[in-house]
C-alpha cells in the first residue's frame, strides 16, 4: 500500500536540510530513508542523531520514497516534522535591536518562489542577519521546497510572518531601522549607502518588484549596477549581493561605532 500523504504532515527533505534540522533540535517524528542510500558522512550523522534522539527510522524502497516526497531534492532522506515555527514579529525586532547590536533584517515583499525564499534564508544565515519578515498573504511560507533550497538554513534563521508588511515597515522605522528598498529604479547604488546602521532590506517579488505602498515607505531605494542585456537579477541573487555589501561594510575597522 502506498503511504498516505495526509499522515505525512510537514516534511523536511534532503540530506543537508534534515541534518541541519536535527542539529537545530527541530522536533522530528519520523525519518524515511532510501534503503539503498549510500552511507556517507551526512547520512551516518543523521542516523546517529536519530538513534540518540529515539526518532523512528523507516527504510523504504525508491517507489515509496518518491511517493512521500514533495520536492525533487529529497536525496533519499525525508523527515516528518511538526508544523514549521514562525518567530513572533515583536520578538524578532526586540532581539535585533538589543543593546550592542546593529540590526539587519530582510523583508520579502511578495516572494512566491520557495527556492528564492530558501536561497535568501541561506544567505541571511551566512551573513549573520537577524531574520526574515514575510507576509501571510501572496507570499510563500516555510515549505518543504523552501527548506530544501535553504540547505537547512531555515532551521536556524528566525522568520516572522505578518498580516501587513507595510505596518511592519512602520514598526521597524519606529525601532530605529533604516528602511532600504532594493529596486531597479533606485537613486543610489547599493555600494553608495551606509549599511552599517540598523537596516531593514526590502526585497520585492520576482516579477513586479516592490509593491507601491511598501516602496513609498522606504527611506531609500538602491539599485545594482547592470551592464548586460538583462534588466534585473533573480531576487535571491540581488538580495545576496546587498547583504554581503552590508557584511563588508560592517567588517571594516570602526564599523560598530559608525553603525550605532
N, C-alpha and C positions, 0 to 999 in steps of 0.2 A: 504494500500500500504506500502511495506517495505521502510525504509529510504534509500535515495540514498547515497552510500558511497562517490561518487565524491564531494558531497557538505559538507561532514563532516570535511574535512581538517585535520589539525594536532589535535591529541587528547591527553588529559591527563586523565588517568584512575585510579580509586581507591580513596578512601576517603582521605587518608593522602596526596597523591600526589596532588589531586585537592585543598585541603585545603591549602597546602603549596604554590601552585601556586597563589591562591587568596591573601594569606598573603604577597607574594613577589611582588604583583602588576602586575603579568603576564596578558597581555590583553586576556580576555576570552570573546568570542562572545555569547556563549550559554551553559547552563548546562542541561544535561539529567539525570534525577533521577528516579530510580525504584519507582513506585508508592506505593509499599508495603514495601519500605525500612524502617527499624527501625530508629526512630529519636533519636539517641544517641547524645552525645556532638559534635562529628565531623560533622555529618550531619546537626545538628542545626546551628553550626557556619558557615558551607558552605552556607546554605540558608540565614542566616542573612547577611553575607558578599555580597552574590549575590544581595539581596534586596538593600543594601546600595549602591552598585555599578551599580544598574539598569541593571543587567545581566538577560536576559530572562531565566526562568527555565521551562523546559518541563517535566512533569511527564508521564512516559510511562510504559507499561506492560513489563514483563520479555522478551517476544519474541522480541520486538523492541530493548530493551537494548542490548540483546545478538547479534542482527544483527549489531548494531552500534559498538560494542566492537571490538577492535583489539588485545586485550590481554584477558587472563582468570582471570585477577586480578582487574576487574573493580569495584567489590563490590557494584554494582548498582548505581555508580556515574561516569559520563563521562562529561568532559568539552571539548567543541570545541574551540580551541585557534588559535592564529596566529602562523605562522611558528616559529620553535624554534630559539632562539637568540644565536649566537656564538660571543664570545668576540674576537676582533682583537688580534692577537698574540702579536704584539708590545705593545698594551695596557696592556695585562696581564703581560708581562715582566717588563714594567715600574712600574706598581703597586707593583709587588713582590719585586722589588729592590729599592724601595723608602728608603730614609734615616731612620734608626732606625729599619728596618725590616731584618730578615734573611729568605730569600726566601725558600719556599718549594713547588715545582711544580712536578706534576706527569705526565709523558709522557707514553702514551699507544701505544705500537708498535704492531699493527695488532690485537687488541682485536676485535673480531667479535660477541661475545655473548652480547646481550643487557642487560642481567641480570648481567654479570660481570661489564659492564660499570656502570650500576646503583648502584651496590654494592660498587664499588670503589669510585664513586662520594659521596655516603653516608658517607663512612669512611673519605674521604678527607675533607668533610664539618665538620664532628665531630672533626677531628684532626687539624682543622684550616689551612689546606693547601691553597695556593694562587689560585690554579686552576688546570685544566687538559689540556693536549695538545693531540689531536688525529689527525690522518692523514685523508685526504679526500678520499683516496683510500684504499681498502681492510681493512677497519675498520668500525665498527658500529658507527652511529651518534646518535643524541638525538632523539630517537624513543619513541612511547608510552610505549613499553616494558621496555626500559631503565628508563624512568621517573617513571614508576610504581615501578620497582625494587629499585630505589633510595629512595622510600618513600617520594618523593618531594624534595630531596636534590638537584637535577639538576636544580631546580628553584632558587637556591641560590649560586651554585658553578659556577665560571667562566670556560667556556670550549672554548678553541681556536682550530680551525680546520686549519691545514696547508697542503700545497701541498706536501712538502718534509720534513719528520721527521728528516732526517739526517742534513739538513740545520738548522732546528730548534735547534738541539743539539748544533751546532756550535754557533748559536746566543746566546744561554743560557751560554755557556762557556765564550764567549766574555763579557757577562754581569756579570761574576764573580761567576757563579754557578758551583758547583762540580757535575759532571755527574756520577751517581751511577746506574749501571745496576743490576737488580735482575735476577740471573742466577744460575742454578744448578751446574755449573762448576766454580762458584766464588772462588776466592782465600782466602777470608775472610768471617767470619760470620757477619751477619748484626749488631750484638752487639759489634763488634770489630772496627767499623769505627765511625768517628766523624760526627754525623748527625746534629750537632748544626750549622755548617757552612751553607751558602746558598747552597741548594741542589736541584738537579733535579733527581727524582727517575724514572728510566725507567723500565716499566713492559712489558714483552713480551706476545705474543699471547698464547692462550690456548693450542695449540698443539706444534708449532715449537719453541716457546720461542722468544728470541731476534733475529732480523734479523742480518745477518753478518755485514753489514755496520754500523748499529747502535751499535752493540756490540763492534766493533773496535773503535768506537768514545768515548766509556765510559772511564772515568778516572779510574774506579774501578768496578769490578764485585763482588757482595756479594751473599752469599747463606744462606739459612736457615738450621739449623741442622735437619736432617732427620734420625730417628732411626727405623722407621717402615718398612713395606714391600712395601709401595707405594713410587714411585720415586720423586713425587712432589706434591705440594698443588695446589688447584684451584687458578687462577690468582688473584681473588679479595681477597681471604684469605691471600695469600702471601703478597700482597700489604698492607693489613690492619696491618699485623704484623710489617712490616718495618715502616709504617707511625707512629704507636704508639710507636715504639722504638725511633723515632725522637721526639715525644711528651715527652717521658720520659726523654730523654737527655736534652731537652730544658727547662724542668721544674726544673732542678737542680739549686741550688744556683750558681750564676755567669755564667749561660748559655748564657745570652745575650752578656756578654763581650767576651766569648770564641767563639761565633758564628759569630762575626762581626769583 
